Amino acid sequence: MKRATVMVALGVLAVGVLVYGVGLSLTDVDGRGALAVGVLTAVAFQLLVLLIATFAFPDNALAAYGVGMLGRLLLVIVAALVIIPAAGLRPAPFLYSLVTVLFATTLLEPVALASGARNPKGR
C-alpha cells in the first residue's frame, strides 16, 4: 500500500474523532447516538472507497478522486432518503456528522495524494 494511502486513512480516522468530539458539544444527549452512527458510517464508507479506489486506479489519482466524490454524493442521498427514515435516527446530528466527515476528507484526500505524486519533469 502506498504511503499516501496510509496517510489518507489515518487522516480519515483523525477527522472522524475530531468531528465526534465537536459534535458532542453541539448536540444534546438524545442526539449522541445519531451523531456516533453518522461518524462511523462516514469513516467506514470513506475507508472502503479509499481501498477500492486504490486497487482499481493505482496509477490514476484523478480517477480515484472522481469515484470517491461520486460515492460520497450517493451516500449522502441514500442516507437522507433511506437510512434516516428506516433507522429512525434524528436527522440533524446524523447528517451533520456524516457530511462534515465526508467534506473534511474530501479536502484532505487530494492534498495527501498529491504529496505522494512524482513529476519526472520537475514541474
The 8 nearest C-alpha neighbors of each residue, nearest first, counted from 0:
[[1, 2, 4, 5, 53, 3, 54, 50],
 [2, 0, 4, 3, 5, 115, 53, 6],
 [1, 3, 5, 4, 6, 0, 115, 7],
 [4, 2, 6, 115, 112, 1, 5, 111],
 [5, 3, 7, 1, 6, 2, 8, 0],
 [4, 6, 8, 2, 3, 7, 9, 1],
 [7, 5, 3, 9, 4, 8, 10, 2],
 [6, 8, 10, 4, 5, 9, 108, 11],
 [9, 7, 5, 11, 10, 6, 4, 46],
 [10, 8, 12, 6, 11, 7, 5, 13],
 [9, 11, 7, 13, 8, 12, 14, 6],
 [12, 10, 8, 14, 9, 13, 104, 7],
 [11, 13, 15, 9, 10, 14, 16, 8],
 [14, 12, 10, 16, 15, 11, 9, 17],
 [15, 13, 17, 11, 12, 16, 18, 10],
 [14, 16, 12, 18, 13, 17, 38, 100],
 [15, 17, 13, 19, 14, 18, 20, 12],
 [18, 16, 14, 20, 19, 15, 21, 13],
 [19, 17, 21, 15, 20, 16, 22, 14],
 [18, 20, 22, 16, 17, 21, 15, 23],
 [21, 19, 17, 23, 22, 18, 16, 24],
 [22, 20, 18, 23, 24, 19, 17, 25],
 [21, 23, 19, 25, 24, 20, 18, 26],
 [24, 22, 20, 21, 25, 26, 19, 31],
 [23, 25, 22, 21, 26, 20, 27, 19],
 [26, 24, 22, 23, 21, 27, 92, 20],
 [27, 25, 23, 30, 24, 22, 31, 28],
 [26, 28, 29, 30, 31, 25, 23, 24],
 [27, 29, 30, 31, 26, 32, 23, 24],
 [30, 28, 27, 31, 32, 26, 33, 89],
 [31, 29, 33, 28, 32, 27, 26, 92],
 [32, 30, 34, 33, 28, 29, 35, 23],
 [31, 33, 35, 34, 30, 36, 29, 88],
 [32, 34, 93, 36, 30, 35, 31, 88],
 [35, 33, 92, 93, 31, 37, 32, 36],
 [34, 36, 32, 38, 37, 33, 39, 31],
 [35, 37, 33, 39, 34, 38, 40, 32],
 [38, 36, 93, 97, 40, 34, 96, 35],
 [39, 37, 35, 41, 96, 40, 36, 97],
 [38, 40, 36, 42, 41, 37, 43, 35],
 [41, 39, 37, 43, 38, 42, 36, 44],
 [40, 42, 44, 38, 97, 39, 43, 45],
 [41, 43, 45, 39, 44, 40, 38, 46],
 [44, 42, 46, 40, 45, 41, 39, 47],
 [43, 45, 47, 41, 42, 46, 40, 48],
 [44, 46, 42, 48, 47, 43, 41, 49],
 [47, 45, 49, 43, 44, 48, 42, 50],
 [48, 46, 44, 50, 49, 45, 43, 51],
 [47, 49, 51, 45, 50, 46, 52, 67],
 [50, 48, 46, 52, 47, 51, 53, 45],
 [49, 51, 47, 53, 48, 52, 46, 54],
 [50, 52, 48, 54, 53, 49, 55, 47],
 [53, 51, 63, 55, 49, 54, 56, 50],
 [54, 52, 50, 57, 51, 56, 55, 49],
 [53, 55, 51, 52, 57, 56, 50, 49],
 [54, 56, 52, 53, 51, 57, 63, 50],
 [57, 55, 59, 52, 53, 58, 54, 63],
 [58, 56, 53, 54, 59, 55, 60, 52],
 [59, 57, 56, 60, 53, 55, 63, 62],
 [58, 60, 56, 61, 62, 57, 63, 64],
 [61, 59, 63, 62, 64, 58, 56, 112],
 [60, 62, 64, 63, 59, 65, 109, 66],
 [63, 61, 65, 64, 60, 59, 66, 56],
 [64, 62, 52, 60, 66, 61, 65, 56],
 [63, 65, 67, 61, 62, 66, 60, 68],
 [66, 64, 62, 68, 67, 63, 61, 69],
 [67, 65, 69, 63, 68, 64, 70, 62],
 [66, 68, 64, 70, 65, 69, 48, 71],
 [69, 67, 65, 71, 70, 66, 64, 72],
 [70, 68, 66, 72, 67, 71, 73, 65],
 [69, 71, 67, 73, 68, 72, 66, 74],
 [72, 70, 74, 68, 73, 69, 67, 75],
 [71, 73, 69, 75, 74, 70, 68, 76],
 [72, 74, 76, 70, 71, 75, 77, 69],
 [75, 73, 71, 77, 76, 72, 78, 70],
 [74, 76, 78, 72, 73, 77, 79, 71],
 [77, 75, 73, 79, 74, 78, 80, 72],
 [76, 78, 74, 80, 81, 79, 75, 73],
 [79, 77, 82, 75, 76, 81, 80, 74],
 [80, 78, 76, 77, 83, 81, 75, 82],
 [79, 81, 77, 78, 76, 82, 83, 84],
 [80, 82, 77, 78, 84, 83, 79, 85],
 [83, 81, 78, 85, 84, 86, 79, 80],
 [82, 84, 88, 86, 85, 87, 81, 79],
 [85, 83, 87, 86, 82, 81, 80, 88],
 [86, 84, 82, 83, 87, 81, 88, 80],
 [87, 85, 83, 88, 84, 82, 81, 89],
 [88, 86, 84, 83, 85, 89, 82, 90],
 [89, 87, 83, 86, 33, 90, 84, 93],
 [88, 90, 91, 33, 92, 93, 30, 87],
 [91, 89, 93, 94, 92, 88, 83, 33],
 [90, 92, 94, 93, 95, 89, 30, 33],
 [93, 91, 34, 95, 94, 33, 90, 30],
 [92, 94, 37, 33, 34, 90, 96, 95],
 [93, 95, 97, 91, 96, 92, 98, 90],
 [96, 94, 92, 93, 98, 97, 91, 99],
 [95, 97, 99, 37, 38, 94, 93, 98],
 [98, 96, 37, 94, 41, 100, 38, 99],
 [97, 99, 101, 100, 95, 96, 94, 102],
 [100, 98, 102, 96, 101, 97, 95, 103],
 [99, 101, 103, 102, 97, 98, 15, 96],
 [100, 102, 98, 104, 99, 103, 105, 97],
 [103, 101, 105, 99, 104, 100, 98, 106],
 [104, 102, 106, 100, 105, 101, 99, 107],
 [103, 105, 107, 101, 106, 102, 108, 11],
 [106, 104, 102, 103, 108, 107, 101, 109],
 [105, 107, 103, 104, 108, 102, 109, 110],
 [108, 106, 104, 105, 110, 109, 103, 111],
 [107, 109, 111, 110, 105, 106, 104, 7],
 [110, 108, 112, 111, 113, 107, 106, 64],
 [111, 109, 113, 108, 107, 112, 114, 106],
 [110, 112, 114, 108, 113, 109, 3, 7],
 [113, 111, 109, 3, 114, 115, 110, 108],
 [114, 112, 116, 110, 115, 111, 109, 3],
 [113, 115, 111, 112, 116, 110, 3, 117],
 [114, 116, 113, 3, 112, 117, 111, 2],
 [117, 115, 113, 114, 112, 118, 3, 60],
 [116, 118, 119, 115, 114, 113, 121, 120],
 [117, 119, 120, 121, 122, 116, 115, 113],
 [120, 118, 121, 117, 122, 116, 115, 113],
 [121, 119, 118, 122, 117, 116, 113, 115],
 [122, 120, 119, 118, 117, 116, 114, 113],
 [121, 120, 118, 119, 117, 116, 113, 114]]
